[in-house]
Amino acid sequence: MKHEERLQERLAAYAKRGMQRSLRHRPELISFSSNDYLGLARNRELLLQLGQEKYEQMGATGSRLLSGHHPAMLELEQQLAQFHEAETALLFNTGYLGNLGLVSALLQRGDTLYYDALAHASLHDALKLAKGQAFAFAHNDLQDLERQLALAPKGLRYIWVESLYSMDGDRAPLGALADLAERYGAALLVDEAHATACFGPNGGGLVQELGLSQRIFARLHTFGKAVGSHGAVILGSSTLRQYLINFARPLIYSTAMSLPQIGHLRLVYRYLEREGARLRAELQQRLAHYLALREKLALSTILTANQGPIQAIFWPGNREVLALSEHLEGQGFDLRPIRYPTVPRGQERLRICLRADMDLGDISALLEALGAYVGR
Ligand SMILES: Cc1ncc(COP(=O)(O)O)c(C=O)c1O
């Protein structure tokens, strides 16, 4: 019983502080919380195509280093390297595991990694596995980063940033970061989880949009967001790929992706080549509608105006943000509260995710409901 009691105590303490989490499936609500920015997870054409594919195998049957490797994986990696203008590509089962594998394998004793203060939890967990040391710099603050780089110890230096921040929806100053990295001999690692398929000439991401592909040591793209699927890829040199095959523990000690999953990703990337520009234009239209209404309803003090799919309503306090989320749920909207400790105290917010397949009327209805809540 002692063990059960421990769990109950910790859960009760979490609940008391308004931090309890739960699993919910509420398809009857209008969703503003999905990362499916281009609507590809439910795309009929892709689902139909997937149903027509014939697979002789489901599970990979092992790690890629054992029985789990398959030529279809190499074909997908070649397709991804070409699409993202990279020398090589290496698949990971999720973006979380990609960060874990990359950072824990690179950061050796004596090395230092500098990461943006808003880094995703997967980076924090990766650092627990890594042997080197790591320091946060203030969000998007190049001066703070440079001050720390100037004091860096002797070993190798790395800088880790997200190109589009998952919680704030703003962008990293990638060009200036690349300059700084080069000046201080640091390797730049860029997590493009939320920019994948949404930015860049063909949807390749923000690094490609800015023409920086050759100046980034490693890029992580995830497939669970705008690609509407599951999994991740790390892009970099062939030496990096070979190194990760030898040292990235999540790749070595975990079963590889299933074959239908590989097939799905091949289909989605081909679809993105054909239809990505149209979907991105549709997303832009939703964004323009949101930005115009934000002005019209005088909501600019609480709503962000990011140039991308991720917006937020800043509503400080775990209890307060939960109450706002519950109020909006009563009005038929699904917006998840992002609370401390996921974000720093005082920066609690509801994330608003815009999608290419969203009704403009739903965006209007949400902002009107918010306006009424704020004004009451
Ligand atoms: C910036 C960032 N990196 C990595 C991940 C993890 O990706 P995945 O969902 O594929 O594990 C996420 C997802 O929440 C993320 O926001």
The ligand as a Tripos MOL2 file, in Angstrom:
@<TRIPOS>MOLECULE
LIG
   16    16     1     0     0
SMALL
NO_CHARGES

@<TRIPOS>ATOM
      1 C1         10.3270   21.9400  -30.0780 C.3       1 LIG1
      2 C2          9.9400   20.5080  -29.9820 C.ar      1 LIG1
      3 N1         10.8900   19.5710  -30.1520 N.ar      1 LIG1
      4 C3         10.5960   18.2620  -30.0760 C.ar      1 LIG1
      5 C4          9.3230   17.8400  -29.8300 C.ar      1 LIG1
      6 C5          9.0390   16.3790  -29.7180 C.3       1 LIG1
      7 O1          8.5660   15.9030  -30.9220 O.3       1 LIG1
      8 P1          7.7010   14.5440  -30.9660 P.3       1 LIG1
      9 O2          6.3030   14.9370  -30.6380 O.co2     1 LIG1
     10 O3          7.8860   14.0550  -32.3550 O.co2     1 LIG1
     11 O4          8.2850   13.6450  -29.9400 O.co2     1 LIG1
     12 C6          8.3000   18.7620  -29.6870 C.ar      1 LIG1
     13 C7          6.9060   18.3090  -29.4810 C.2       1 LIG1
     14 O5          6.2090   18.6520  -28.5940 O.2       1 LIG1
     15 C8          8.6170   20.1420  -29.7360 C.ar      1 LIG1
     16 O6          7.6730   21.0650  -29.5510 O.3       1 LIG1
@<TRIPOS>BOND
     1     1     2 1
     2     2     3 ar
     3     2    15 ar
     4     3     4 ar
     5     4     5 ar
     6     5     6 1
     7     5    12 ar
     8     6     7 1
     9     7     8 1
    10     8     9 2
    11     8    10 1
    12     8    11 1
    13    12    13 1
    14    12    15 ar
    15    13    14 2
    16    15    16 1
@<TRIPOS>SUBSTRUCTURE
     1 LIG1         1 GROUP 0 **** ****
